[in-house]
């Protein structure tokens, strides 16, 4: 049905006026800049892209954003000397192990959580005559509402000769060393001797400068990924070829209640290469959760705290809810960090012993 010209003209004026009103609600630029370094998993979603834009609109503060592997980001900040006000990582323990001992951070806010899933190309598996990886008794794949579990012998399929498992570099990126941890946890859970070593023979390191740091192609058959990112890739798959399956909680690092079990997995990576820092650091497995902090030497501490307040508040949580990773409501901190938090952030968090390293729990000396 055609709309009369006058009504159409009035509608256009209304829409233009509404758009203008929306634009005018953004605060004019203050000339301030906020330097944010964060894990690539927060921009690929693209959660932080939307959160930073909304924060700029509300405050007028321009965000200078740098996304990379979180370990690589910490080296850029420390050894590289790059200015940083806010740092966010895909492994919240990074802040406690790397930044706090050097006096570079005072607190660690765990604001989102997720799980690791196993991704694959359905066509590639069929072309290579590989067994079905999705449990036939599970509901069919339809992300994000229906995700099948992996077949019970999924680890044996990954160990078939010729199978290639992609992963980022463990010295640069938490998702890289989490793949190593999954292999260790699987060996322990399934009681399969040498499973870790056998799976490591199938691992191919994918450079971080590869587009989006992710690849399922003729070279790579499987890759472990954060679930919220796998959801995005599945939604973008026009032919439905991209798939993923859930792994047992004992392996996918998705349960705070299994922290002591995850802690058994470990990797050793080089330190940050700055004075008073160790040459190497042993990282233990932990619940997949994202942590954030304001750097102690932040050039713009007030703007940085306001950014965290926005992230942890209703608008930031709503963006995370739709773009991932899933927000923790409220966000979590250790008991000691709660006392160190700026007063503006304290109402938005809750103290939790679940964040306490297993070693501290065993010795009776929680943080």
DONUBA-879316 format. One line per 10 residues: number of its first residue (from 1); their letters; for each residue x, y, z of C-alpha. Coordinates in pm, 1 decimal. Layout:
# residues N
NUM) a) X/Y/Z; ...
***
This chain:
# residues 367
1) xxxxxxxxxx) 0.0/0.0/0.0; 141.8/338.6/-101.8; 172.0/610.0/160.9; 41.8/961.2/74.9; 327.8/1201.5/3.6; 239.5/1435.3/290.3; 235.5/1152.6/542.7; 560.6/1016.9/402.4; 720.9/1361.6/426.4; 601.7/1400.6/788.6
11) xxxxxxxxxx) 734.3/1056.6/875.7; 1076.2/1141.3/733.5; 1086.3/1465.3/932.4; 995.0/1271.4/1247.7; 1265.5/1011.2/1189.8; 1527.7/1275.6/1116.8; 1424.6/1466.6/1427.6; 1443.8/1151.3/1637.5; 1788.5/1067.9/1499.1; 1903.9/1420.9/1571.2
21) xxxxxxxxxx) 1772.9/1397.2/1925.6; 1960.0/1071.1/1977.4; 2284.4/1218.3/1847.9; 2244.7/1529.7/2062.4; 2215.5/1316.7/2377.9; 2584.2/1225.5/2348.5; 2808.4/1446.5/2557.9; 3050.2/1666.5/2359.4; 3412.3/1556.7/2357.3; 3602.0/1652.1/2671.3
31) xxxxxxxxxx) 3935.1/1620.6/2494.4; 4030.5/1344.3/2739.6; 4154.6/1004.8/2622.7; 4128.7/672.8/2800.0; 4378.4/401.8/2706.8; 4227.2/53.0/2723.3; 4420.4/-268.5/2660.3; 4210.3/-582.5/2653.3; 4186.6/-944.2/2543.6; 4093.3/-991.8/2180.1
41) xxxxxxxxxx) 3797.1/-1205.4/2286.9; 3629.2/-886.9/2413.8; 3640.7/-710.2/2077.9; 3572.1/-1008.2/1852.4; 3233.2/-1050.0/2023.5; 3225.9/-734.4/1980.1; 3132.2/-646.1/2338.1; 3398.2/-389.1/2422.0; 3353.8/-206.7/2092.0; 2991.5/-136.4/2186.8
51) xxxxxxxxxx) 3071.2/-64.4/2553.6; 3346.5/182.5/2463.9; 3120.3/363.0/2215.8; 2843.7/390.7/2476.5; 3091.5/509.4/2740.7; 3223.1/779.6/2505.0; 2868.8/891.2/2427.0; 2788.3/923.7/2796.2; 3112.5/1088.0/2912.0; 3269.0/1256.9/2610.5
61) xxxxxxxxxx) 3594.2/1069.8/2683.8; 3756.3/918.8/2373.2; 3879.5/560.0/2410.1; 4209.5/449.5/2256.7; 4154.9/74.9/2223.4; 4420.1/-196.8/2184.9; 4308.5/-559.2/2153.9; 4545.1/-856.9/2151.4; 4627.0/-1172.8/2340.8; 4610.6/-1073.7/2707.9
71) xxxxxxxxxx) 4963.8/-1191.2/2789.2; 5094.2/-1003.7/2485.9; 4900.7/-697.0/2604.3; 5064.9/-710.3/2946.9; 5407.9/-718.1/2783.7; 5314.9/-417.0/2569.3; 5213.3/-228.1/2882.5; 5519.0/-324.4/3090.0; 5824.5/-401.5/2877.3; 5685.7/-204.0/2583.4
81) xxxxxxxxxx) 5612.1/104.3/2792.8; 5271.6/174.0/2635.9; 5031.6/397.9/2829.6; 4741.9/204.2/2979.5; 4459.8/311.8/3208.4; 4238.1/0.9/3198.5; 4345.9/-359.1/3142.1; 4105.2/-650.8/3084.5; 4207.2/-1013.8/3039.6; 4038.4/-1339.4/2939.7
91) xxxxxxxxxx) 4209.2/-1508.5/3236.3; 4139.5/-1314.2/3552.9; 4433.8/-1480.5/3729.6; 4673.5/-1285.4/3502.8; 4613.1/-969.9/3706.1; 4695.8/-1148.0/4032.1; 5001.6/-1329.5/3897.9; 5162.8/-1068.9/3674.4; 5046.6/-717.3/3759.9; 4986.6/-717.4/4135.2
101) xxxxxxxxxx) 5331.8/-852.4/4233.3; 5492.4/-565.9/4036.8; 5270.9/-309.9/4206.2; 5100.0/-228.0/3875.0; 4746.3/-314.6/3991.7; 4574.1/-306.9/4330.4; 4254.8/-499.0/4260.7; 4101.0/-748.2/4021.0; 3730.9/-740.5/3926.8; 3595.1/-1059.8/3766.8
111) xxxxxxxxxx) 3310.3/-932.4/3552.2; 3217.8/-1209.0/3304.9; 3244.6/-1585.5/3266.0; 3209.5/-1852.6/3000.6; 3332.2/-2191.2/2887.8; 3560.6/-2344.2/2627.9; 3391.1/-2534.0/2343.8; 3520.5/-2747.9/2059.0; 3459.2/-2597.2/1714.7; 3472.0/-2766.1/1375.7
121) xxxxxxxxxx) 3353.8/-2756.5/1015.0; 3085.3/-3016.0/945.1; 3182.0/-3033.6/576.4; 3552.3/-3075.0/654.0; 3486.3/-3362.3/893.1; 3270.9/-3532.6/632.7; 3527.9/-3474.6/357.0; 3801.8/-3630.2/572.4; 3577.8/-3921.6/670.2; 3614.7/-3839.5/1038.7
131) xxxxxxxxxx) 3365.8/-3981.7/1289.3; 3074.2/-3770.7/1409.2; 3190.3/-3546.0/1695.5; 2842.0/-3443.5/1817.9; 2656.7/-3689.0/2040.0; 2363.4/-3824.3/1830.6; 2147.2/-3842.1/2144.7; 2184.3/-3464.7/2198.2; 1948.6/-3211.7/2037.4; 2062.9/-3100.5/1688.5
141) xxxxxxxxxx) 2293.6/-2800.2/1657.4; 2109.1/-2470.0/1649.4; 2316.0/-2195.9/1813.8; 2272.8/-2049.5/2063.1; 1962.2/-2234.9/2182.3; 2058.9/-2593.5/2112.0; 2421.9/-2705.4/2141.3; 2496.1/-3079.3/2139.8; 2746.1/-3241.0/2371.5; 3055.6/-3402.3/2228.9
151) xxxxxxxxxx) 3056.0/-3780.1/2189.7; 3215.4/-3957.7/2482.9; 3529.9/-4046.8/2286.8; 3580.8/-3696.1/2137.9; 3942.8/-3692.2/2253.0; 4011.6/-4012.1/2057.8; 3873.8/-3849.6/1741.4; 4112.5/-3556.2/1791.4; 4392.2/-3811.1/1821.7; 4325.5/-3976.5/1482.7
161) xxxxxxxxxx) 4632.8/-3956.4/1255.5; 4619.7/-3651.1/1029.5; 4381.4/-3449.7/1248.7; 4502.3/-3093.2/1313.5; 4396.7/-2887.3/1617.5; 4444.4/-2512.1/1584.6; 4536.4/-2284.8/1873.4; 4692.8/-1948.0/1947.0; 5039.8/-1916.2/2102.5; 5034.6/-2000.3/2475.0
171) xxxxxxxxxx) 5305.3/-1742.7/2548.8; 5081.8/-1464.1/2415.9; 4719.3/-1560.2/2464.6; 4517.5/-1729.5/2742.8; 4304.8/-1920.4/2490.4; 4632.7/-2069.8/2364.7; 4743.9/-2205.5/2700.2; 4387.9/-2307.4/2789.7; 4406.5/-2555.2/2500.0; 4708.9/-2713.9/2669.0
181) xxxxxxxxxx) 4513.5/-2720.9/2995.6; 4215.1/-2890.2/2829.7; 4448.5/-3167.1/2710.3; 4579.2/-3212.1/3066.9; 4232.9/-3208.7/3222.9; 4108.5/-3461.0/2965.5; 4396.6/-3695.7/3046.6; 4310.8/-3676.3/3415.4; 3932.2/-3702.0/3368.4; 3936.2/-3993.4/3123.7
191) xxxxxxxxxx) 4235.1/-4166.0/3288.3; 4411.5/-4194.4/2952.6; 4790.5/-4222.0/2996.8; 4993.5/-3993.3/2765.8; 4677.8/-3829.3/2625.5; 4824.9/-3482.6/2677.8; 5142.5/-3566.7/2485.9; 4948.7/-3741.0/2209.3; 4709.7/-3447.3/2158.6; 4997.1/-3198.4/2163.1
201) xxxxxxxxxx) 5136.4/-3371.0/1852.6; 4821.4/-3258.1/1665.5; 4843.2/-2893.2/1774.8; 4917.7/-2623.7/1519.0; 4989.7/-2272.7/1648.3; 4796.7/-2005.4/1457.0; 4967.1/-1662.6/1449.5; 4780.4/-1386.3/1629.9; 4810.3/-1164.3/1322.1; 4597.4/-1410.9/1124.2
211) xxxxxxxxxx) 4259.4/-1245.9/1052.7; 4051.7/-1268.3/1371.7; 4308.7/-1511.3/1514.8; 4083.7/-1801.5/1423.3; 4092.0/-2057.6/1145.5; 3895.2/-2363.2/1043.2; 4015.0/-2446.3/694.6; 4195.9/-2711.8/494.0; 4476.9/-2701.1/752.0; 4277.9/-2698.9/1075.2
221) xxxxxxxxxx) 4006.4/-2949.8/1166.4; 3924.8/-2846.2/1523.6; 3984.3/-2551.0/1750.5; 3890.5/-2473.2/2109.5; 3722.0/-2135.7/2153.5; 3529.3/-1926.7/2404.1; 3161.8/-2012.0/2369.0; 3041.8/-1653.2/2315.4; 3281.2/-1616.8/2020.7; 3179.2/-1954.1/1877.5
231) xxxxxxxxxx) 2816.9/-1834.4/1892.5; 2908.4/-1529.6/1686.0; 3089.3/-1738.2/1424.2; 2798.1/-1981.9/1404.8; 2555.4/-1694.8/1348.7; 2778.7/-1560.6/1070.4; 2803.2/-1901.4/900.6; 2569.4/-1859.2/603.7; 2558.4/-2226.2/512.6; 2552.1/-2353.8/870.7
241) xxxxxxxxxx) 2884.1/-2533.0/823.7; 3045.7/-2390.8/1138.4; 2955.9/-2599.6/1442.4; 3066.5/-2653.2/1798.8; 3001.3/-2898.1/2080.6; 3004.8/-2877.1/2458.5; 3263.7/-3064.5/2660.5; 3223.4/-3205.4/3014.2; 3249.8/-2941.4/3288.7; 3555.6/-3124.6/3423.4
251) xxxxxxxxxx) 3732.9/-3023.0/3101.7; 3572.4/-2701.0/2975.2; 3661.2/-2491.4/3286.0; 3306.9/-2357.1/3324.8; 3233.3/-2424.8/3692.6; 3361.6/-2223.6/3990.4; 3283.2/-2527.3/4204.0; 3552.3/-2727.5/4022.8; 3834.1/-2475.5/4076.5; 4047.2/-2722.6/4272.7
261) xxxxxxxxxx) 4022.3/-2969.0/3983.7; 4109.8/-2709.4/3718.4; 4404.4/-2597.1/3932.8; 4579.7/-2927.5/3859.0; 4638.7/-2818.2/3499.2; 4932.1/-2584.3/3450.7; 5154.4/-2422.2/3192.2; 5483.7/-2239.0/3228.1; 5529.3/-1925.7/3017.7; 5795.2/-1652.6/3007.6
271) xxxxxxxxxx) 5755.9/-1358.8/3243.8; 5705.2/-998.1/3139.9; 6075.4/-925.0/3094.1; 6089.2/-625.2/3327.0; 6298.7/-566.4/3642.1; 6184.3/-754.9/3953.5; 5965.7/-988.9/3748.8; 6034.2/-1365.3/3734.3; 6187.9/-1516.4/3422.6; 5895.7/-1758.4/3398.1
281) xxxxxxxxxx) 5549.5/-1789.2/3550.9; 5349.8/-2103.7/3623.2; 4983.8/-2048.2/3539.1; 4729.8/-2288.4/3687.1; 4391.4/-2372.0/3542.2; 4092.1/-2172.4/3665.5; 3730.0/-2104.4/3577.6; 3702.9/-1930.5/3238.6; 3638.3/-1574.4/3354.9; 3735.9/-1224.0/3247.3
291) xxxxxxxxxx) 3906.7/-983.5/3487.0; 3958.1/-608.0/3471.4; 4160.6/-351.6/3665.3; 4263.5/10.9/3663.3; 4640.6/36.0/3634.1; 4802.2/181.9/3943.3; 4994.6/436.3/3735.2; 4694.8/520.5/3513.4; 4724.9/869.1/3366.3; 4346.5/910.7/3380.2
301) xxxxxxxxxx) 4233.9/728.3/3696.8; 3897.9/904.7/3736.2; 3795.3/828.4/3377.8; 3919.9/471.7/3421.5; 3711.2/413.2/3733.8; 3410.4/563.1/3555.2; 3468.0/316.4/3269.5; 3458.6/25.7/3515.8; 3147.7/170.7/3679.9; 2980.0/184.4/3337.8
311) xxxxxxxxxx) 3091.3/-169.3/3248.8; 2964.9/-315.1/3577.6; 2641.2/-115.5/3572.5; 2311.8/-194.4/3398.0; 2411.8/-63.1/3052.7; 2744.4/-243.0/3041.4; 2589.7/-567.2/3165.0; 2313.3/-540.8/2904.0; 2570.0/-510.3/2625.1; 2763.9/-810.1/2756.8
321) xxxxxxxxxx) 2441.5/-1008.8/2782.2; 2373.6/-963.7/2410.4; 2729.6/-975.0/2276.5; 2914.6/-1184.0/2534.8; 3085.7/-1300.1/2736.8; 2806.0/-1347.1/2990.0; 2827.6/-1090.4/3271.0; 2854.1/-1194.9/3633.2; 2587.5/-1013.0/3833.2; 2722.2/-891.4/4060.5
331) xxxxxxxxxx) 3085.8/-894.5/3954.6; 3320.5/-1079.0/4190.5; 3629.8/-974.9/4384.7; 3839.6/-1134.0/4656.7; 3785.0/-1017.2/5014.9; 4113.1/-824.9/5017.8; 4039.5/-658.4/4682.7; 3698.9/-543.3/4802.5; 3873.7/-324.5/5058.9; 4097.7/-177.3/4789.2
341) xxxxxxxxxx) 3821.5/-94.1/4542.3; 3722.2/269.0/4483.8; 3401.7/348.4/4671.8; 3212.7/402.8/4341.2; 3265.5/37.6/4246.5; 3199.7/-135.5/4577.1; 2817.4/-145.4/4543.0; 2855.8/-322.0/4206.5; 3061.1/-619.6/4327.4; 3049.5/-904.5/4574.5
351) xxxxxxxxxx) 3329.5/-1072.3/4765.7; 3380.3/-1438.1/4677.1; 3609.4/-1710.7/4809.2; 3567.0/-1893.3/4477.7; 3835.9/-1667.3/4331.5; 4091.6/-1766.1/4593.6; 4372.3/-1976.5/4443.5; 4350.3/-2342.6/4540.3; 4701.5/-2329.9/4690.1; 4585.9/-2062.5/4934.2
361) xxxxxxx) 4275.6/-2262.2/5025.1; 4483.6/-2569.7/5098.6; 4720.7/-2381.8/5327.9; 4437.7/-2197.6/5499.7; 4568.6/-1857.5/5390.5; 4306.9/-1707.7/5159.5; 4378.2/-1371.7/4998.8
***
